[in-house]
Amino acid sequence: MAFLRFRKDVRRVFPNAADFIGSRYTAERYYFRHDPHHYLPETGAAMINDVWGFTRDPDMAGVAAEAGVPVVLMHNQRGHEYGDLVSDVTESLRRAVQRGLDSGIHRENIIVDPGIGFGKVANQSLKL
C-alpha cells in the first residue's frame, strides 16, 4: 500500500519529467521527503533540492547519495530568530554538508544555499 502511494506521489510530483530526459533542461523539484526520490532514475530528475538541508528527513541524505545526483542543501528554519545570523546559517550549512558527506555524497555534488527568504525577514536576507 505504501509503495503504491509513493508511486502515485512520484507521478504527482514529477508529472512531466520524461519530457526533460535527454533535453537541455534539468528536472528538479523542491522536496524534503525522501520517499519519492527513490524513483529519481525513472523520473529523469537530475538534482535534489532539499529546502530543509537534511534536517526534516534523516533518510534524504542516503537517498541522495544512492542517486548520485547533485544536491542543493538550503538553510531554512521555523521563525527568524538568530543569535548571530551569518554564524548560525554558516554552522547549519556546515552540519548539512557533513551529513551529506557522511552519507556518501561526493563533495562535488553538494551545493549550499543560504535560503534567502526562508526563515528570514527581508533585512536578514539582504545581510546574507
Salt bridges, closest charged atoms under 4 A:
ASP9 OD1 - ARG12 NH2 2.39
ASP9 OD2 - ARG33 NH1 3.21
ASP35 OD2 - ARG33 NH2 3.53
ASP35 OD1 - HIS34 NE2 2.85
GLU42 OE1 - ARG7 NH1 3.42
ASP57 OD2 - HIS34 ND1 2.55
ASP59 OD2 - HIS34 NE2 3.79
GLU81 OE2 - HIS80 ND1 3.93
GLU91 OE2 - ARG94 NH2 2.66
GLU91 OE2 - ARG95 NH1 3.58
